[in-house]
Amino acid sequence: MSSPPPKLPFSDKYDLDHARAYEEKHRSGLRRRLTTWREIALARRALRLAGDPESVLDMPCGAGRFWPMLAEHPTRRLRAGDRSAGMLETARAHADPALLTRFDSIGELDAFALDLPDGAVEHILCMRLLHHIARPEDRLRLLGELHRVARRGVTVSLWVDGNLQARRRQRLDARRQRTDVNRLVTPRATIEAEFAQAGFRVRRHFDVLPGWSMWRMYVLDKV
Ligand SMILES: C[S@@+](CC[C@H](N)C(=O)[O-])C[C@H]1O[C@@H](n2cnc3c(N)ncnc32)[C@H](O)[C@@H]1O
């Protein structure tokens, strides 16, 4: 029997109020709206590179920021999961009813122990989760689960080093001497070695704003 999924310190904060605030946050302020617009544009490119997959799991889906883009492919079947019931409720409430008919399932799922069969979807979109995971063994468990459920590949996003924002963040964390960080910068060399260990090959990466932003998206193929 496999061990219980790890409990991340941040995972329980997404109650309904927090979920609604998260949804609003991404639609407010010029900088946030530009970042969201750029992330969606890059995810669209990532999926094209991944061969326009016929089925995609959005995991964790949060408030469903990527759903309209995922549904642009006219015959693609969709699944979405998140550990937070509040996030799922918020995502459903903001989605067009026609869009919801494109989903085979939307439900509570733990990313470390997905209640889905092997190869359930062609591709998985895993945005903004890895940068919350500090322990290498937990990142490997997540990557292993994505590898099991995706037939061909996955797209992930996280914070990486080698840019202005990461240098600032690392200086700030050092000054605060924080040990309870729930979001962290992972060195590119570390995460790329972990991708290989989990059985993925990097097809391509995209930086949200090259040289400046910490956000990087990786398009990974199963080896
Ligand atoms: C920063 S949000 C990102 C949501 C979405 N991918 C996006 O980019 O808008 C992180 C999400 O991870 C979810 N989450 C936290 N721990 C999780 C876990 N163990 N399994 C699945 N989802 C989890 C939270 O409920 C939250 O919706």
The ligand as a Gaussian input file, in Angstrom:
#p B3LYP/6-31G(d) Opt

LIG

0 1
 C       -1.762000      28.886000      -6.459000
 S       -3.214000      27.912000      -6.750000
 C       -3.048000      27.549000      -8.494000
 C       -4.341000      27.184000      -9.167000
 C       -4.327000      27.119000     -10.707000
 N       -3.470000      26.062000     -11.196000
 C       -3.911000      28.449000     -11.280000
 O       -2.791000      28.554000     -11.793000
 O       -4.702000      29.383000     -11.224000
 C       -2.777000      26.414000      -5.948000
 C       -3.924000      25.411000      -5.922000
 O       -3.423000      24.161000      -5.439000
 C       -4.464000      23.541000      -4.712000
 N       -3.829000      22.501000      -3.886000
 C       -3.080000      22.636000      -2.777000
 N       -2.627000      21.442000      -2.348000
 C       -3.106000      20.529000      -3.220000
 C       -3.007000      19.109000      -3.322000
 N       -2.284000      18.394000      -2.449000
 N       -3.641000      18.491000      -4.335000
 C       -4.376000      19.206000      -5.230000
 N       -4.526000      20.541000      -5.176000
 C       -3.887000      21.197000      -4.189000
 C       -5.101000      24.680000      -3.944000
 O       -6.390000      24.337000      -3.494000
 C       -5.087000      25.773000      -5.012000
 O       -6.261000      25.762000      -5.780000

